[in-house]
């Protein structure tokens, strides 16, 4: 399985856009410089009052499909 490490700093207000249906995907640069896009809904379990902050490991299949996201 392939993986990337990303650092996220998404405010609670920015993440609210997901609940309003304005945002479907998160697009971010991984630490190695690659751009990655994944469904914003996959981050719901990490949302706090301040939003989403921290480093995350994104695992994906050889076909490029999201398998798992975990906080580091």
N, CA, C and O atoms as a Maestro MAE file, in Angstrom:
{
 s_m_m2io_version
 :::
 2.0.0
}

f_m_ct {
 s_m_title
 :::
 protein
 m_atom[288] {
  # First column is atom index #
  i_m_mmod_type
  r_m_x_coord
  r_m_y_coord
  r_m_z_coord
  i_m_residue_number
  s_m_chain_name
  s_m_pdb_residue_name
  s_m_pdb_atom_name
  i_m_atomic_number
  :::
  1 25 0.848 -1.186 0.000 1 A "UNK " " N  " 7
  2 3 0.000 0.000 0.000 1 A "UNK " " CA " 6
  3 2 0.888 1.242 0.000 1 A "UNK " " C  " 6
  4 15 1.921 1.273 0.668 1 A "UNK " " O  " 8
  5 25 0.490 2.240 -0.733 2 A "UNK " " N  " 7
  6 3 1.217 3.497 -0.828 2 A "UNK " " CA " 6
  7 2 0.728 4.444 0.252 2 A "UNK " " C  " 6
  8 15 -0.392 4.317 0.745 2 A "UNK " " O  " 8
  9 25 1.582 5.398 0.615 3 A "UNK " " N  " 7
  10 3 1.149 6.367 1.615 3 A "UNK " " CA " 6
  11 2 1.837 7.702 1.431 3 A "UNK " " C  " 6
  12 15 2.912 7.804 0.842 3 A "UNK " " O  " 8
  13 25 1.174 8.728 1.961 4 A "UNK " " N  " 7
  14 3 1.676 10.099 1.959 4 A "UNK " " CA " 6
  15 2 1.482 10.669 3.352 4 A "UNK " " C  " 6
  16 15 0.608 10.225 4.097 4 A "UNK " " O  " 8
  17 25 2.293 11.647 3.698 5 A "UNK " " N  " 7
  18 3 2.124 12.380 4.954 5 A "UNK " " CA " 6
  19 2 1.747 13.809 4.589 5 A "UNK " " C  " 6
  20 15 2.409 14.451 3.773 5 A "UNK " " O  " 8
  21 25 0.666 14.301 5.209 6 A "UNK " " N  " 7
  22 3 0.218 15.672 4.972 6 A "UNK " " CA " 6
  23 2 0.049 16.382 6.305 6 A "UNK " " C  " 6
  24 15 -0.243 15.762 7.328 6 A "UNK " " O  " 8
  25 25 0.238 17.686 6.271 7 A "UNK " " N  " 7
  26 3 -0.002 18.533 7.439 7 A "UNK " " CA " 6
  27 2 -1.232 19.379 7.120 7 A "UNK " " C  " 6
  28 15 -1.274 20.085 6.113 7 A "UNK " " O  " 8
  29 25 -2.236 19.294 8.000 8 A "UNK " " N  " 7
  30 3 -3.484 20.009 7.774 8 A "UNK " " CA " 6
  31 2 -3.709 21.070 8.832 8 A "UNK " " C  " 6
  32 15 -3.405 20.878 10.009 8 A "UNK " " O  " 8
  33 25 -4.249 22.191 8.389 9 A "UNK " " N  " 7
  34 3 -4.639 23.274 9.284 9 A "UNK " " CA " 6
  35 2 -5.918 23.873 8.687 9 A "UNK " " C  " 6
  36 15 -5.885 24.885 7.986 9 A "UNK " " O  " 8
  37 25 -7.037 23.219 8.986 10 A "UNK " " N  " 7
  38 3 -8.328 23.614 8.429 10 A "UNK " " CA " 6
  39 2 -9.177 24.172 9.569 10 A "UNK " " C  " 6
  40 15 -9.467 23.463 10.532 10 A "UNK " " O  " 8
  41 25 -9.569 25.414 9.466 11 A "UNK " " N  " 7
  42 3 -10.352 26.040 10.529 11 A "UNK " " CA " 6
  43 2 -11.739 25.418 10.613 11 A "UNK " " C  " 6
  44 15 -12.208 24.787 9.666 11 A "UNK " " O  " 8
  45 25 -12.388 25.603 11.755 12 A "UNK " " N  " 7
  46 3 -13.748 25.090 11.920 12 A "UNK " " CA " 6
  47 2 -14.690 25.732 10.907 12 A "UNK " " C  " 6
  48 15 -15.597 25.073 10.400 12 A "UNK " " O  " 8
  49 25 -14.484 27.000 10.612 13 A "UNK " " N  " 7
  50 3 -15.335 27.690 9.621 13 A "UNK " " CA " 6
  51 2 -15.139 27.132 8.218 13 A "UNK " " C  " 6
  52 15 -16.097 26.981 7.459 13 A "UNK " " O  " 8
  53 25 -13.895 26.829 7.882 14 A "UNK " " N  " 7
  54 3 -13.638 26.236 6.568 14 A "UNK " " CA " 6
  55 2 -14.308 24.871 6.462 14 A "UNK " " C  " 6
  56 15 -14.873 24.530 5.423 14 A "UNK " " O  " 8
  57 25 -14.244 24.092 7.536 15 A "UNK " " N  " 7
  58 3 -14.820 22.756 7.476 15 A "UNK " " CA " 6
  59 2 -16.348 22.798 7.477 15 A "UNK " " C  " 6
  60 15 -16.994 21.862 7.004 15 A "UNK " " O  " 8
  61 25 -16.918 23.860 7.997 16 A "UNK " " N  " 7
  62 3 -18.379 24.026 7.955 16 A "UNK " " CA " 6
  63 2 -18.898 23.997 6.525 16 A "UNK " " C  " 6
  64 15 -20.032 23.587 6.280 16 A "UNK " " O  " 8
  65 25 -18.077 24.426 5.589 17 A "UNK " " N  " 7
  66 3 -18.487 24.430 4.185 17 A "UNK " " CA " 6
  67 2 -18.842 23.029 3.703 17 A "UNK " " C  " 6
  68 15 -19.676 22.872 2.811 17 A "UNK " " O  " 8
  69 25 -18.211 22.006 4.292 18 A "UNK " " N  " 7
  70 3 -18.552 20.631 3.950 18 A "UNK " " CA " 6
  71 2 -20.004 20.346 4.305 18 A "UNK " " C  " 6
  72 15 -20.748 19.778 3.505 18 A "UNK " " O  " 8
  73 25 -20.399 20.742 5.504 19 A "UNK " " N  " 7
  74 3 -21.751 20.459 5.964 19 A "UNK " " CA " 6
  75 2 -22.802 21.229 5.162 19 A "UNK " " C  " 6
  76 15 -23.950 20.798 5.054 19 A "UNK " " O  " 8
  77 25 -22.405 22.349 4.613 20 A "UNK " " N  " 7
  78 3 -23.329 23.122 3.776 20 A "UNK " " CA " 6
  79 2 -23.341 22.615 2.334 20 A "UNK " " C  " 6
  80 15 -24.125 23.098 1.518 20 A "UNK " " O  " 8
  81 25 -22.495 21.663 2.017 21 A "UNK " " N  " 7
  82 3 -22.455 21.096 0.676 21 A "UNK " " CA " 6
  83 2 -21.637 21.895 -0.317 21 A "UNK " " C  " 6
  84 15 -21.703 21.641 -1.519 21 A "UNK " " O  " 8
  85 25 -20.863 22.861 0.168 22 A "UNK " " N  " 7
  86 3 -20.055 23.705 -0.716 22 A "UNK " " CA " 6
  87 2 -18.725 23.058 -1.089 22 A "UNK " " C  " 6
  88 15 -18.132 23.398 -2.113 22 A "UNK " " O  " 8
  89 25 -18.259 22.131 -0.266 23 A "UNK " " N  " 7
  90 3 -16.952 21.506 -0.462 23 A "UNK " " CA " 6
  91 2 -17.120 19.995 -0.457 23 A "UNK " " C  " 6
  92 15 -17.807 19.440 0.401 23 A "UNK " " O  " 8
  93 25 -16.494 19.340 -1.411 24 A "UNK " " N  " 7
  94 3 -16.533 17.875 -1.445 24 A "UNK " " CA " 6
  95 2 -15.164 17.268 -1.222 24 A "UNK " " C  " 6
  96 15 -15.048 16.210 -0.603 24 A "UNK " " O  " 8
  97 25 -14.129 17.918 -1.715 25 A "UNK " " N  " 7
  98 3 -12.774 17.370 -1.637 25 A "UNK " " CA " 6
  99 2 -11.821 18.311 -0.927 25 A "UNK " " C  " 6
  100 15 -12.010 19.528 -0.910 25 A "UNK " " O  " 8
  101 25 -10.796 17.718 -0.344 26 A "UNK " " N  " 7
  102 3 -9.674 18.465 0.223 26 A "UNK " " CA " 6
  103 2 -8.512 18.274 -0.745 26 A "UNK " " C  " 6
  104 15 -8.237 17.154 -1.176 26 A "UNK " " O  " 8
  105 25 -7.839 19.352 -1.082 27 A "UNK " " N  " 7
  106 3 -6.657 19.291 -1.938 27 A "UNK " " CA " 6
  107 2 -5.511 19.899 -1.157 27 A "UNK " " C  " 6
  108 15 -5.600 21.037 -0.697 27 A "UNK " " O  " 8
  109 25 -4.430 19.139 -1.008 28 A "UNK " " N  " 7
  110 3 -3.312 19.574 -0.182 28 A "UNK " " CA " 6
  111 2 -2.008 19.025 -0.758 28 A "UNK " " C  " 6
  112 15 -2.010 18.031 -1.485 28 A "UNK " " O  " 8
  113 25 -0.909 19.673 -0.431 29 A "UNK " " N  " 7
  114 3 0.419 19.182 -0.815 29 A "UNK " " CA " 6
  115 2 0.951 18.275 0.282 29 A "UNK " " C  " 6
  116 15 0.938 18.629 1.460 29 A "UNK " " O  " 8
  117 25 1.413 17.113 -0.119 30 A "UNK " " N  " 7
  118 3 2.049 16.193 0.818 30 A "UNK " " CA " 6
  119 2 3.446 16.721 1.136 30 A "UNK " " C  " 6
  120 15 3.960 17.601 0.446 30 A "UNK " " O  " 8
  121 25 4.036 16.186 2.164 31 A "UNK " " N  " 7
  122 3 5.384 16.626 2.554 31 A "UNK " " CA " 6
  123 2 6.405 16.408 1.448 31 A "UNK " " C  " 6
  124 15 7.397 17.134 1.372 31 A "UNK " " O  " 8
  125 25 6.176 15.420 0.589 32 A "UNK " " N  " 7
  126 3 7.131 15.158 -0.496 32 A "UNK " " CA " 6
  127 2 6.853 16.002 -1.742 32 A "UNK " " C  " 6
  128 15 7.511 15.833 -2.769 32 A "UNK " " O  " 8
  129 25 5.868 16.917 -1.647 33 A "UNK " " N  " 7
  130 3 5.589 17.832 -2.742 33 A "UNK " " CA " 6
  131 2 4.466 17.417 -3.672 33 A "UNK " " C  " 6
  132 15 4.011 18.220 -4.487 33 A "UNK " " O  " 8
  133 25 4.012 16.180 -3.566 34 A "UNK " " N  " 7
  134 3 2.906 15.735 -4.416 34 A "UNK " " CA " 6
  135 2 1.595 16.364 -3.955 34 A "UNK " " C  " 6
  136 15 1.390 16.619 -2.768 34 A "UNK " " O  " 8
  137 25 0.722 16.607 -4.918 35 A "UNK " " N  " 7
  138 3 -0.604 17.127 -4.613 35 A "UNK " " CA " 6
  139 2 -1.546 15.943 -4.460 35 A "UNK " " C  " 6
  140 15 -1.528 15.012 -5.265 35 A "UNK " " O  " 8
  141 25 -2.367 15.991 -3.421 36 A "UNK " " N  " 7
  142 3 -3.301 14.898 -3.180 36 A "UNK " " CA " 6
  143 2 -4.705 15.469 -2.983 36 A "UNK " " C  " 6
  144 15 -4.883 16.530 -2.383 36 A "UNK " " O  " 8
  145 25 -5.688 14.748 -3.498 37 A "UNK " " N  " 7
  146 3 -7.100 15.127 -3.370 37 A "UNK " " CA " 6
  147 2 -7.832 13.935 -2.770 37 A "UNK " " C  " 6
  148 15 -7.650 12.799 -3.207 37 A "UNK " " O  " 8
  149 25 -8.659 14.204 -1.767 38 A "UNK " " N  " 7
  150 3 -9.438 13.136 -1.152 38 A "UNK " " CA " 6
  151 2 -10.740 13.711 -0.615 38 A "UNK " " C  " 6
  152 15 -10.845 14.922 -0.422 38 A "UNK " " O  " 8
  153 25 -11.736 12.859 -0.371 39 A "UNK " " N  " 7
  154 3 -13.041 13.339 0.088 39 A "UNK " " CA " 6
  155 2 -12.951 13.974 1.474 39 A "UNK " " C  " 6
  156 15 -12.369 13.403 2.396 39 A "UNK " " O  " 8
  157 25 -13.532 15.153 1.604 40 A "UNK " " N  " 7
  158 3 -13.524 15.859 2.890 40 A "UNK " " CA " 6
  159 2 -14.237 15.057 3.971 40 A "UNK " " C  " 6
  160 15 -13.903 15.171 5.150 40 A "UNK " " O  " 8
  161 25 -15.206 14.256 3.582 41 A "UNK " " N  " 7
  162 3 -15.947 13.463 4.568 41 A "UNK " " CA " 6
  163 2 -15.051 12.491 5.321 41 A "UNK " " C  " 6
  164 15 -15.388 12.079 6.431 41 A "UNK " " O  " 8
  165 25 -13.923 12.119 4.744 42 A "UNK " " N  " 7
  166 3 -13.016 11.184 5.409 42 A "UNK " " CA " 6
  167 2 -12.324 11.810 6.617 42 A "UNK " " C  " 6
  168 15 -11.669 11.108 7.388 42 A "UNK " " O  " 8
  169 25 -12.464 13.130 6.787 43 A "UNK " " N  " 7
  170 3 -11.840 13.821 7.923 43 A "UNK " " CA " 6
  171 2 -12.807 14.091 9.070 43 A "UNK " " C  " 6
  172 15 -12.396 14.614 10.106 43 A "UNK " " O  " 8
  173 25 -14.066 13.751 8.911 44 A "UNK " " N  " 7
  174 3 -15.069 14.082 9.932 44 A "UNK " " CA " 6
  175 2 -14.683 13.618 11.330 44 A "UNK " " C  " 6
  176 15 -14.937 14.328 12.303 44 A "UNK " " O  " 8
  177 25 -14.081 12.456 11.449 45 A "UNK " " N  " 7
  178 3 -13.745 11.931 12.780 45 A "UNK " " CA " 6
  179 2 -12.623 12.702 13.471 45 A "UNK " " C  " 6
  180 15 -12.378 12.503 14.661 45 A "UNK " " O  " 8
  181 25 -11.938 13.582 12.734 46 A "UNK " " N  " 7
  182 3 -10.837 14.356 13.298 46 A "UNK " " CA " 6
  183 2 -11.215 15.800 13.633 46 A "UNK " " C  " 6
  184 15 -10.376 16.560 14.118 46 A "UNK " " O  " 8
  185 25 -12.457 16.181 13.383 47 A "UNK " " N  " 7
  186 3 -12.886 17.567 13.585 47 A "UNK " " CA " 6
  187 2 -13.030 17.860 15.080 47 A "UNK " " C  " 6
  188 15 -13.646 17.100 15.827 47 A "UNK " " O  " 8
  189 25 -12.440 18.988 15.492 48 A "UNK " " N  " 7
  190 3 -12.588 19.482 16.852 48 A "UNK " " CA " 6
  191 2 -13.228 20.863 16.782 48 A "UNK " " C  " 6
  192 15 -13.566 21.337 15.698 48 A "UNK " " O  " 8
  193 25 -13.392 21.496 17.913 49 A "UNK " " N  " 7
  194 3 -13.952 22.857 17.924 49 A "UNK " " CA " 6
  195 2 -13.085 23.836 17.144 49 A "UNK " " C  " 6
  196 15 -13.582 24.831 16.618 49 A "UNK " " O  " 8
  197 25 -11.793 23.552 17.072 50 A "UNK " " N  " 7
  198 3 -10.859 24.434 16.366 50 A "UNK " " CA " 6
  199 2 -10.716 24.072 14.895 50 A "UNK " " C  " 6
  200 15 -10.043 24.785 14.151 50 A "UNK " " O  " 8
  201 25 -11.328 22.994 14.468 51 A "UNK " " N  " 7
  202 3 -11.195 22.541 13.088 51 A "UNK " " CA " 6
  203 2 -10.383 21.263 13.028 51 A "UNK " " C  " 6
  204 15 -10.556 20.371 13.858 51 A "UNK " " O  " 8
  205 25 -9.498 21.173 12.049 52 A "UNK " " N  " 7
  206 3 -8.635 20.001 11.896 52 A "UNK " " CA " 6
  207 2 -7.202 20.494 11.797 52 A "UNK " " C  " 6
  208 15 -6.845 21.242 10.886 52 A "UNK " " O  " 8
  209 25 -6.398 20.066 12.741 53 A "UNK " " N  " 7
  210 3 -4.994 20.467 12.756 53 A "UNK " " CA " 6
  211 2 -4.133 19.261 13.091 53 A "UNK " " C  " 6
  212 15 -4.473 18.464 13.966 53 A "UNK " " O  " 8
  213 25 -3.007 19.135 12.381 54 A "UNK " " N  " 7
  214 3 -2.084 18.058 12.683 54 A "UNK " " CA " 6
  215 2 -1.523 17.410 11.437 54 A "UNK " " C  " 6
  216 15 -1.775 17.827 10.306 54 A "UNK " " O  " 8
  217 25 -0.750 16.369 11.698 55 A "UNK " " N  " 7
  218 3 -0.140 15.591 10.621 55 A "UNK " " CA " 6
  219 2 -0.910 14.289 10.470 55 A "UNK " " C  " 6
  220 15 -1.335 13.682 11.453 55 A "UNK " " O  " 8
  221 25 -1.082 13.870 9.215 56 A "UNK " " N  " 7
  222 3 -1.889 12.699 8.919 56 A "UNK " " CA " 6
  223 2 -1.187 11.821 7.891 56 A "UNK " " C  " 6
  224 15 -0.501 12.309 6.994 56 A "UNK " " O  " 8
  225 25 -1.376 10.510 8.046 57 A "UNK " " N  " 7
  226 3 -0.881 9.540 7.068 57 A "UNK " " CA " 6
  227 2 -2.079 9.146 6.208 57 A "UNK " " C  " 6
  228 15 -3.117 8.730 6.722 57 A "UNK " " O  " 8
  229 25 -1.920 9.280 4.908 58 A "UNK " " N  " 7
  230 3 -2.961 8.881 3.964 58 A "UNK " " CA " 6
  231 2 -2.451 7.660 3.224 58 A "UNK " " C  " 6
  232 15 -1.409 7.704 2.570 58 A "UNK " " O  " 8
  233 25 -3.194 6.570 3.333 59 A "UNK " " N  " 7
  234 3 -2.842 5.342 2.622 59 A "UNK " " CA " 6
  235 2 -3.817 5.174 1.470 59 A "UNK " " C  " 6
  236 15 -5.017 5.414 1.599 59 A "UNK " " O  " 8
  237 25 -3.261 4.754 0.338 60 A "UNK " " N  " 7
  238 3 -4.075 4.588 -0.846 60 A "UNK " " CA " 6
  239 2 -3.639 3.365 -1.641 60 A "UNK " " C  " 6
  240 15 -2.498 2.914 -1.545 60 A "UNK " " O  " 8
  241 25 -4.562 2.847 -2.417 61 A "UNK " " N  " 7
  242 3 -4.317 1.642 -3.211 61 A "UNK " " CA " 6
  243 2 -3.410 1.956 -4.400 61 A "UNK " " C  " 6
  244 15 -3.196 3.125 -4.722 61 A "UNK " " O  " 8
  245 25 -2.884 0.936 -5.046 62 A "UNK " " N  " 7
  246 3 -2.076 1.155 -6.258 62 A "UNK " " CA " 6
  247 2 -2.862 1.889 -7.351 62 A "UNK " " C  " 6
  248 15 -2.274 2.538 -8.217 62 A "UNK " " O  " 8
  249 25 -4.194 1.779 -7.303 63 A "UNK " " N  " 7
  250 3 -5.033 2.467 -8.287 63 A "UNK " " CA " 6
  251 2 -5.284 3.922 -7.901 63 A "UNK " " C  " 6
  252 15 -5.910 4.665 -8.656 63 A "UNK " " O  " 8
  253 25 -4.798 4.331 -6.727 64 A "UNK " " N  " 7
  254 3 -4.967 5.715 -6.288 64 A "UNK " " CA " 6
  255 2 -6.201 5.960 -5.443 64 A "UNK " " C  " 6
  256 15 -6.539 7.113 -5.174 64 A "UNK " " O  " 8
  257 25 -6.881 4.909 -5.019 65 A "UNK " " N  " 7
  258 3 -8.088 5.060 -4.194 65 A "UNK " " CA " 6
  259 2 -7.728 5.137 -2.719 65 A "UNK " " C  " 6
  260 15 -6.880 4.392 -2.230 65 A "UNK " " O  " 8
  261 25 -8.389 6.054 -2.019 66 A "UNK " " N  " 7
  262 3 -8.174 6.236 -0.600 66 A "UNK " " CA " 6
  263 2 -8.499 4.954 0.155 66 A "UNK " " C  " 6
  264 15 -9.558 4.357 -0.041 66 A "UNK " " O  " 8
  265 25 -7.575 4.538 1.023 67 A "UNK " " N  " 7
  266 3 -7.784 3.361 1.865 67 A "UNK " " CA " 6
  267 2 -8.004 3.738 3.325 67 A "UNK " " C  " 6
  268 15 -8.875 3.186 3.996 67 A "UNK " " O  " 8
  269 25 -7.187 4.705 3.815 68 A "UNK " " N  " 7
  270 3 -7.244 5.029 5.240 68 A "UNK " " CA " 6
  271 2 -6.553 6.373 5.488 68 A "UNK " " C  " 6
  272 15 -5.605 6.747 4.798 68 A "UNK " " O  " 8
  273 25 -7.057 7.074 6.489 69 A "UNK " " N  " 7
  274 3 -6.397 8.281 6.975 69 A "UNK " " CA " 6
  275 2 -6.244 8.122 8.478 69 A "UNK " " C  " 6
  276 15 -7.199 7.769 9.169 69 A "UNK " " O  " 8
  277 25 -5.041 8.384 8.986 70 A "UNK " " N  " 7
  278 3 -4.817 8.296 10.428 70 A "UNK " " CA " 6
  279 2 -3.970 9.486 10.884 70 A "UNK " " C  " 6
  280 15 -3.113 9.985 10.155 70 A "UNK " " O  " 8
  281 25 -4.237 9.914 12.099 71 A "UNK " " N  " 7
  282 3 -3.468 11.020 12.685 71 A "UNK " " CA " 6
  283 2 -2.125 10.476 13.176 71 A "UNK " " C  " 6
  284 15 -2.051 9.389 13.748 71 A "UNK " " O  " 8
  285 25 -1.085 11.240 12.944 72 A "UNK " " N  " 7
  286 3 0.245 10.833 13.438 72 A "UNK " " CA " 6
  287 2 0.493 11.379 14.822 72 A "UNK " " C  " 6
  288 15 1.554 11.142 15.399 72 A "UNK " " O  " 8
  :::
 }
 m_bond[287] {
  # First column is bond index #
  i_m_from
  i_m_to
  i_m_order
  :::
  1 1 2 1
  2 2 3 1
  3 3 4 2
  4 3 5 1
  5 5 6 1
  6 6 7 1
  7 7 8 2
  8 7 9 1
  9 9 10 1
  10 10 11 1
  11 11 12 2
  12 11 13 1
  13 13 14 1
  14 14 15 1
  15 15 16 2
  16 15 17 1
  17 17 18 1
  18 18 19 1
  19 19 20 2
  20 19 21 1
  21 21 22 1
  22 22 23 1
  23 23 24 2
  24 23 25 1
  25 25 26 1
  26 26 27 1
  27 27 28 2
  28 27 29 1
  29 29 30 1
  30 30 31 1
  31 31 32 2
  32 31 33 1
  33 33 34 1
  34 34 35 1
  35 35 36 2
  36 35 37 1
  37 37 38 1
  38 38 39 1
  39 39 40 2
  40 39 41 1
  41 41 42 1
  42 42 43 1
  43 43 44 2
  44 43 45 1
  45 45 46 1
  46 46 47 1
  47 47 48 2
  48 47 49 1
  49 49 50 1
  50 50 51 1
  51 51 52 2
  52 51 53 1
  53 53 54 1
  54 54 55 1
  55 55 56 2
  56 55 57 1
  57 57 58 1
  58 58 59 1
  59 59 60 2
  60 59 61 1
  61 61 62 1
  62 62 63 1
  63 63 64 2
  64 63 65 1
  65 65 66 1
  66 66 67 1
  67 67 68 2
  68 67 69 1
  69 69 70 1
  70 70 71 1
  71 71 72 2
  72 71 73 1
  73 73 74 1
  74 74 75 1
  75 75 76 2
  76 75 77 1
  77 77 78 1
  78 78 79 1
  79 79 80 2
  80 79 81 1
  81 81 82 1
  82 82 83 1
  83 83 84 2
  84 83 85 1
  85 85 86 1
  86 86 87 1
  87 87 88 2
  88 87 89 1
  89 89 90 1
  90 90 91 1
  91 91 92 2
  92 91 93 1
  93 93 94 1
  94 94 95 1
  95 95 96 2
  96 95 97 1
  97 97 98 1
  98 98 99 1
  99 99 100 2
  100 99 101 1
  101 101 102 1
  102 102 103 1
  103 103 104 2
  104 103 105 1
  105 105 106 1
  106 106 107 1
  107 107 108 2
  108 107 109 1
  109 109 110 1
  110 110 111 1
  111 111 112 2
  112 111 113 1
  113 113 114 1
  114 114 115 1
  115 115 116 2
  116 115 117 1
  117 117 118 1
  118 118 119 1
  119 119 120 2
  120 119 121 1
  121 121 122 1
  122 122 123 1
  123 123 124 2
  124 123 125 1
  125 125 126 1
  126 126 127 1
  127 127 128 2
  128 127 129 1
  129 129 130 1
  130 130 131 1
  131 131 132 2
  132 131 133 1
  133 133 134 1
  134 134 135 1
  135 135 136 2
  136 135 137 1
  137 137 138 1
  138 138 139 1
  139 139 140 2
  140 139 141 1
  141 141 142 1
  142 142 143 1
  143 143 144 2
  144 143 145 1
  145 145 146 1
  146 146 147 1
  147 147 148 2
  148 147 149 1
  149 149 150 1
  150 150 151 1
  151 151 152 2
  152 151 153 1
  153 153 154 1
  154 154 155 1
  155 155 156 2
  156 155 157 1
  157 157 158 1
  158 158 159 1
  159 159 160 2
  160 159 161 1
  161 161 162 1
  162 162 163 1
  163 163 164 2
  164 163 165 1
  165 165 166 1
  166 166 167 1
  167 167 168 2
  168 167 169 1
  169 169 170 1
  170 170 171 1
  171 171 172 2
  172 171 173 1
  173 173 174 1
  174 174 175 1
  175 175 176 2
  176 175 177 1
  177 177 178 1
  178 178 179 1
  179 179 180 2
  180 179 181 1
  181 181 182 1
  182 182 183 1
  183 183 184 2
  184 183 185 1
  185 185 186 1
  186 186 187 1
  187 187 188 2
  188 187 189 1
  189 189 190 1
  190 190 191 1
  191 191 192 2
  192 191 193 1
  193 193 194 1
  194 194 195 1
  195 195 196 2
  196 195 197 1
  197 197 198 1
  198 198 199 1
  199 199 200 2
  200 199 201 1
  201 201 202 1
  202 202 203 1
  203 203 204 2
  204 203 205 1
  205 205 206 1
  206 206 207 1
  207 207 208 2
  208 207 209 1
  209 209 210 1
  210 210 211 1
  211 211 212 2
  212 211 213 1
  213 213 214 1
  214 214 215 1
  215 215 216 2
  216 215 217 1
  217 217 218 1
  218 218 219 1
  219 219 220 2
  220 219 221 1
  221 221 222 1
  222 222 223 1
  223 223 224 2
  224 223 225 1
  225 225 226 1
  226 226 227 1
  227 227 228 2
  228 227 229 1
  229 229 230 1
  230 230 231 1
  231 231 232 2
  232 231 233 1
  233 233 234 1
  234 234 235 1
  235 235 236 2
  236 235 237 1
  237 237 238 1
  238 238 239 1
  239 239 240 2
  240 239 241 1
  241 241 242 1
  242 242 243 1
  243 243 244 2
  244 243 245 1
  245 245 246 1
  246 246 247 1
  247 247 248 2
  248 247 249 1
  249 249 250 1
  250 250 251 1
  251 251 252 2
  252 251 253 1
  253 253 254 1
  254 254 255 1
  255 255 256 2
  256 255 257 1
  257 257 258 1
  258 258 259 1
  259 259 260 2
  260 259 261 1
  261 261 262 1
  262 262 263 1
  263 263 264 2
  264 263 265 1
  265 265 266 1
  266 266 267 1
  267 267 268 2
  268 267 269 1
  269 269 270 1
  270 270 271 1
  271 271 272 2
  272 271 273 1
  273 273 274 1
  274 274 275 1
  275 275 276 2
  276 275 277 1
  277 277 278 1
  278 278 279 1
  279 279 280 2
  280 279 281 1
  281 281 282 1
  282 282 283 1
  283 283 284 2
  284 283 285 1
  285 285 286 1
  286 286 287 1
  287 287 288 2
  :::
 }
}
